[in-house]
Amino acid sequence: MRRLRWLLMGMTLVACFVAVHKSFAEAPSAPSIDSFFRQREAISAKLRENIAQPLPGTKIALPLGVALDAALRPFPHREHIEFVIGRGDWERVAKTTLILDLDAEFLAEHKQPDAKTMASTELLNHYLQGLEELGFEKPGAPGKAVMRVEMVESERRIPDDPSFVVRAFVVVAPAERQAVVKLEIHEQMRQPKQ
């Protein structure tokens, strides 16, 4: 009887060990460092492409020249990030703020109170377009009018991958015919577990 009890306990422990080992083997792994850098380059390129092609009726007032060209470029370089990851976790936020001049036709075409087509929503959708091709979710983010200003913000994530989050915030002042667009890329890479 005692032997049977010990045998059953041993079999139970082995079954538990096998189940735990199997669950770890099937658990999704963190993205590889190569895929992290490919995704990092693709996100940056997509947002910079959207910045380089403003919507008709909008013009970037600031930043200009070299500052605009440097906006949202991946920095620092891979060697530095790999050095940091060798000692701990990597986290960084790349951000830029654009000030846009808006013409009267653009504002007339995108009037309040229609939250889905107002100027702030159109600008947000323009600057975040194409992220779904990189695996990001596309939540709806209609704008809202507060007094004489329109505002909208959005946060885009890749399901089951915390490595990247893209945030955008847009404020439009129709009376001044200007808009402010703030774009952020939050990136993180965890040190591989030993």
Phi, psi and omega in degrees: 000317181295319179297319179298318179298315179295322179295317178296318178297318179297317179295322178296316179297317179297317180298318178297316180299315180296318180296316179295314180300318181295320180294323177292322181293328182269351182296142180294137181272159176295153180299145179291161181295327178294316180292327176301312182289325175297315180295319180301313179296318183294318180296312180301314181298319181295314180293321178293326175297317179295322178294320183291343180240077182297156177297148174302135181092001177235150179216135179286121178271318179212149351284164180234165173061230185297321181297320178291320179297328181278349185302127174062018175289141178296123179206143357285183186282166184305318183301318180294316181296317177298324176298314180295316181297330177296341182245348182176200181270153178252130174218141180201151173236121172259130182216156175213153176236128179251137171250123185248143167265135182244137178271166185298324180295318178299314181293323179294324180288331184240069184274157167288161005261011181288104186297333183280338182239005179294162188304317182297319179294318179298317179295315179301312181297325179294311186286341178256003183297146177089351180292332179295333176294339179263008176101000180283147173288155179238081178286150176289143180214075179289150179284172176219148179259130176235112186058241182253020182235143175256142179221149173203145175219156181208151176231124181248135181230159172262123181305135177063019177220103182278006186295326184225139171225132176249128179240144177221144178221127182233133174235130178240131174248093184301323181297325179270352182055044178222159177219152174241127179240121178247125180240137179225139171244113176264125180232146176211146177222122181276145177298131180302138179285139182279000000 
